[in-house]
Amino acid sequence: MSEGNLAAGRAIDLLADADRALARTMARMTEQDLRGPSLCAGWTRAHVLAHLARNADALQHVVLWAASGRETPAYASREQRDRDIEEGATQPLARLRADVISSCDAFRARVATLRGRTDLHPVVISGRTVPGERLPWTRLREVTLHHVDLDAGFTLAQVPPEVVRAALVEAAERLGQAGSPPLTLVGTDGRHWHVAGGGTEVHGRPADLLLWLARGIDQGLTSHRPLPTLPPWG
């Protein structure tokens, strides 16, 4: 198995760790923190947390789809998704924190039923077909990146290296499909990731490379050419 494909069981185990880390961050937050800006343009930290709660609910539907083959879309519509996030973001801190924790717990209980399954069906999320066994990773990536988006002290440097590497593999693939200029990412750990076949070298810690690919923040990176603006990913 390549480093870009965490086994479903391993992703489920790492998701429990990621949810606990998110809970620790929320425990330190104040009402004022909640209303402050996040790294997601136009969203406060409350929006990010509301999205994480509703995404957990939505992915439970998709887990059922993967297990049964009966199409159960994540969201009724994009408009309903957006309304649910806006509504959730108005909750006071204690209620929003409880909402996130309960939805995270419920998703983990649901996705645990996929552990060891070899007969899962492909599903569609945001127009992209995803193998059923990738759903634990899909949620792990979501929790990891949006935890960083809270801009509340948690960074990708605190994320397990195997999660960062898996995200870099996926990001390189998807950015190549989205029209990114050719790039070769050179990690301080000696690993390389090629975008659109490889090209201009960009050097840095894997966590810093991922932050650039996912959120356009280029701190700690070096290249002999100016860094390009990348298409959205993650």
C-alpha positions as CSV (number, residue, x, y, z in Angstrom):
1,M,0.0,0.0,0.0
2,S,1.4,3.4,-1.0
3,E,1.9,6.2,1.6
4,G,-1.0,8.0,-0.1
5,N,-3.5,5.3,0.8
6,L,-4.0,4.8,4.5
7,A,-5.8,1.5,5.2
8,A,-9.3,2.1,6.4
9,G,-8.6,0.5,9.8
10,R,-5.6,2.7,10.4
11,A,-7.5,5.8,9.3
12,I,-10.3,5.0,11.8
13,D,-7.7,4.7,14.6
14,L,-6.0,8.0,13.6
15,L,-9.4,9.7,13.4
16,A,-10.1,9.0,17.0
17,D,-6.8,10.7,17.9
18,A,-7.7,13.6,15.6
19,D,-11.1,14.0,17.2
20,R,-9.5,14.1,20.7
21,A,-7.0,16.7,19.6
22,L,-9.9,18.8,18.2
23,A,-11.8,18.5,21.5
24,R,-8.7,19.7,23.4
25,T,-8.6,22.8,21.2
26,M,-12.3,23.5,21.7
27,A,-11.9,23.2,25.5
28,R,-9.5,26.1,25.4
29,M,-11.6,28.3,23.3
30,T,-13.7,31.3,24.5
31,E,-16.9,32.8,23.1
32,Q,-14.6,35.6,21.7
33,D,-12.4,33.1,20.1
34,L,-15.4,31.4,18.5
35,R,-16.4,34.6,16.7
36,G,-12.9,35.4,15.4
37,P,-11.7,34.7,11.8
38,S,-10.5,31.3,10.6
39,L,-8.1,30.4,7.8
40,C,-11.2,29.8,5.6
41,A,-12.1,33.0,3.8
42,G,-15.4,34.4,5.0
43,W,-15.8,31.9,7.9
44,T,-15.4,32.4,11.6
45,R,-14.1,29.7,13.8
46,A,-17.8,29.0,14.6
47,H,-18.4,28.3,10.9
48,V,-15.5,25.8,10.8
49,L,-16.8,23.9,13.8
50,A,-20.4,23.9,12.5
51,H,-19.1,22.6,9.2
52,L,-17.2,19.8,11.0
53,A,-20.4,18.8,12.8
54,R,-22.6,18.7,9.8
55,N,-19.9,17.0,7.7
56,A,-19.8,14.2,10.2
57,D,-23.6,13.9,9.9
58,A,-23.4,14.0,6.1
59,L,-20.7,11.4,5.8
60,Q,-22.7,9.0,7.9
61,H,-25.1,8.9,5.0
62,V,-22.3,8.1,2.6
63,V,-21.0,5.3,4.9
64,L,-24.4,3.7,4.6
65,W,-24.2,4.0,0.8
66,A,-20.8,2.4,0.7
67,A,-22.0,-0.5,2.9
68,S,-25.3,-1.2,1.1
69,G,-24.9,0.1,-2.4
70,R,-28.1,2.2,-2.0
71,E,-27.5,5.8,-3.0
72,T,-27.7,8.1,0.0
73,P,-26.2,11.5,-0.8
74,A,-24.2,13.4,1.8
75,Y,-26.4,16.5,1.6
76,A,-29.9,17.2,0.4
77,S,-28.5,20.1,-1.6
78,R,-25.6,22.6,-1.5
79,E,-28.1,25.3,-0.3
80,Q,-29.2,23.1,2.6
81,R,-25.6,22.4,3.5
82,D,-24.8,26.1,3.6
83,R,-28.0,26.9,5.6
84,D,-27.1,24.3,8.2
85,I,-23.6,25.7,8.6
86,E,-24.9,29.2,9.1
87,E,-27.4,28.1,11.6
88,G,-24.9,25.9,13.5
89,A,-22.4,28.8,13.7
90,T,-24.9,30.9,15.7
91,Q,-24.8,28.4,18.7
92,P,-23.1,29.5,21.9
93,L,-19.7,27.8,22.6
94,A,-20.9,25.1,25.0
95,R,-23.6,24.0,22.6
96,L,-21.5,24.1,19.5
97,R,-18.7,22.2,21.3
98,A,-21.2,19.5,22.3
99,D,-22.6,19.4,18.8
100,V,-19.1,18.8,17.3
101,I,-18.2,16.1,19.8
102,S,-21.4,14.2,19.6
103,S,-21.4,14.3,15.7
104,C,-17.7,13.2,15.7
105,D,-18.5,10.3,18.1
106,A,-21.5,9.2,16.0
107,F,-19.6,9.2,12.8
108,R,-16.8,7.1,14.3
109,A,-19.3,4.6,15.5
110,R,-20.8,4.4,12.1
111,V,-17.6,4.2,10.1
112,A,-16.2,1.5,12.4
113,T,-18.8,-0.8,10.8
114,L,-16.7,-0.7,7.7
115,R,-13.5,-2.0,9.4
116,G,-12.4,-5.2,7.6
117,R,-15.0,-5.0,4.8
118,T,-13.8,-5.9,1.3
119,D,-17.2,-5.5,-0.5
120,L,-17.7,-1.7,-0.2
121,H,-19.4,0.2,-2.9
122,P,-18.0,3.4,-4.5
123,V,-19.8,6.6,-3.5
124,V,-20.0,10.2,-4.8
125,I,-18.9,13.2,-2.6
126,S,-19.0,16.7,-4.1
127,G,-19.1,15.3,-7.6
128,R,-16.1,13.0,-7.1
129,T,-16.3,9.3,-7.0
130,V,-14.6,7.8,-3.9
131,P,-14.0,4.2,-3.1
132,G,-15.9,3.1,-0.1
133,E,-12.8,2.1,1.8
134,R,-11.5,5.7,1.5
135,L,-14.3,7.2,3.7
136,P,-12.4,7.0,7.0
137,W,-9.5,8.9,5.3
138,T,-11.9,11.4,3.8
139,R,-13.2,12.3,7.3
140,L,-9.7,12.2,8.8
141,R,-8.4,14.7,6.2
142,E,-11.4,16.9,6.9
143,V,-10.9,17.0,10.6
144,T,-7.2,17.5,10.3
145,L,-7.3,20.4,7.8
146,H,-10.2,22.2,9.5
147,H,-8.6,21.9,12.9
148,V,-5.7,23.8,11.5
149,D,-8.2,26.3,9.9
150,L,-9.3,27.2,13.4
151,D,-6.0,29.1,13.7
152,A,-6.2,28.4,17.4
153,G,-2.7,27.0,18.2
154,F,-3.0,23.6,16.4
155,T,-0.7,23.3,13.3
156,L,0.1,20.6,10.7
157,A,3.5,20.2,12.6
158,Q,1.4,18.4,15.3
159,V,-0.2,16.0,12.8
160,P,1.2,12.4,12.5
161,P,3.7,12.3,9.6
162,E,1.8,9.5,7.9
163,V,-1.3,11.7,7.7
164,V,0.7,14.6,6.3
165,R,2.3,12.3,3.7
166,A,-1.1,10.8,2.7
167,A,-2.6,14.3,2.3
168,L,0.4,15.4,0.2
169,V,0.0,12.5,-2.2
170,E,-3.7,13.2,-2.6
171,A,-3.1,17.0,-3.0
172,A,-0.4,16.5,-5.6
173,E,-2.8,14.2,-7.6
174,R,-5.8,16.5,-7.4
175,L,-3.9,19.7,-8.1
176,G,-2.4,18.1,-11.2
177,Q,-5.9,17.4,-12.4
178,A,-7.0,20.9,-11.5
179,G,-4.5,22.6,-13.8
180,S,-1.6,23.3,-11.4
181,P,1.7,24.2,-12.9
182,P,4.3,21.4,-12.8
183,L,6.0,21.2,-9.5
184,T,8.3,18.9,-7.6
185,L,7.9,19.1,-3.8
186,V,11.0,18.2,-1.9
187,G,10.5,17.4,1.7
188,T,13.1,17.8,4.4
189,D,12.5,14.1,5.1
190,G,14.0,13.3,1.7
191,R,10.6,12.5,0.0
192,H,9.4,13.9,-3.3
193,W,5.9,14.6,-4.5
194,H,5.3,15.5,-8.2
195,V,2.4,17.7,-9.3
196,A,1.5,17.6,-13.0
197,G,4.4,15.4,-13.7
198,G,7.0,17.4,-11.8
199,G,8.8,20.6,-12.5
200,T,9.9,23.6,-10.4
201,E,11.3,22.4,-7.1
202,V,9.8,23.7,-3.9
203,H,11.6,22.7,-0.7
204,G,10.3,22.6,2.9
205,R,9.0,20.5,5.7
206,P,6.2,18.2,4.6
207,A,3.8,20.0,7.0
208,D,4.7,23.4,5.4
209,L,4.4,22.0,1.9
210,L,0.9,20.7,2.7
211,L,-0.2,24.0,4.2
212,W,0.8,25.7,1.0
213,L,-1.0,23.2,-1.2
214,A,-4.1,23.2,0.9
215,R,-4.4,26.8,2.0
216,G,-1.9,28.8,-0.1
217,I,0.2,29.8,3.0
218,D,3.9,29.5,1.9
219,Q,5.8,30.0,5.2
220,G,9.0,28.1,5.5
221,L,9.3,27.2,1.8
222,T,12.1,27.9,-0.6
223,S,12.3,27.8,-4.4
224,H,14.5,29.3,-7.1
225,R,11.4,30.7,-8.7
226,P,8.4,32.7,-7.3
227,L,5.8,30.3,-5.9
228,P,2.7,30.2,-8.1
229,T,-0.9,30.6,-7.0
230,L,-2.4,27.1,-6.9
231,P,-5.9,26.0,-7.7
232,P,-8.1,25.2,-4.7
233,W,-7.7,21.8,-3.0
234,G,-8.9,20.3,0.3
